[in-house]
Amino acid sequence: MSFKDVAKWNVRASALYAAGVWTMICTYGYITYKGPRQDEPGKKEEVQVPENTNQVIYETPHSKTIIIYKKDFVPYTTRIYNFIKSFSSEPGSGDANK
């Protein structure tokens, strides 16, 4: 590979890099200048109050997740913690927490 080939490759790579950087800078400026489109009329979302107290709703701009827990649900982390804690407790104190 001659020096001219290396120089051509370097110029092309630099031009591609510069185009990408300028695209990113101009996009950021455009979005900052225009701002978010919250003023536009459109459908308004209604806030829903969960009917069930065992129901948790996580809502993001892209998704909506509904988690429904069982009535007497105990998380696995609490179960593991209680199991490990039972090894360090005094003998006969197994039902004292209930």
N, C-alpha and C positions, 0 to 999 in steps of 0.2 A: 504494500500500500504506500503510495507516494505522499509527499507532504501536501500536495494539492487536494488529494482525496480526503485527507484528514481535515484540512481547512474547510472544504465544502460540507463535510459532515458536521463540523463544529458550528458553522453558520446556520445550517438547517435546524440543528438541535436548539440553538439559541433562539431562532425565530419562533419555533414551536413553543418553547418555554415562555417567551415574551407574550405570545398570543394568549396562552393560558392564563398568565398572570394578569394581563390587561382585561381579559374576559371576567375573571374573578373580581377585580377591583371595580369594573363598570357595573357588574351585577349587584354588588354590595351597595354602590352609590345609588343605583336605580331603586332598589328595595328600600333603602333608607329615605330617599327623597319621596317616594310614593307613599310609604307607610303601610300599615296593615289596613285591610278593607273592612273595618268594623262599622263604617257609616252607611254602607250600602243597604238598601231595603232587601229583605228576603225573609225566609221563614225563621221565626224565632223559636228557640228551643224552650220547652217547658221543663221546669225543674220538678222532678218526680220525687215524692216522699215515699220511701219504701213502706209497703203495708206490713211486711214481715220484719220483726226486729232481728231475725237471724239472717237477713239479706243485706249484703254490702254491694254498692255499685261504684265501680271505678270507671270514670269517663274521661277520655282524652279527645283531642280534636280528630283523631283517626279511628278510635275504637271505643266500644262500650262493653265493659265486662261486668257480669253479675255473678256474685259468689253467694251461694246459699249454704249456710251452715246447718248441721243437724241440731236438734233441740238441745241435747246434752253434749255438745261437741267439746272435746279437750284437744288442743293442738298437740302435735307429736313432740314438739320441743318441751312442752310442760310435762308430758308423759315420761320422756327420757330423763328430765331433771328430777322428777319425783322418784323414778326408779333408782337413779344414782344416789339421791339423797337418802333413800331407805337403807343403804349400806352403812351410812355414817350415823344413823339415829340409834337411840338406846333400844335395848330389847323390850318388846312388849308395847312399843309406842306406834304400832302399825295402824290402829284404828283411832288414835287419839285426834287426828286431824279432821275426822268426819263429823 
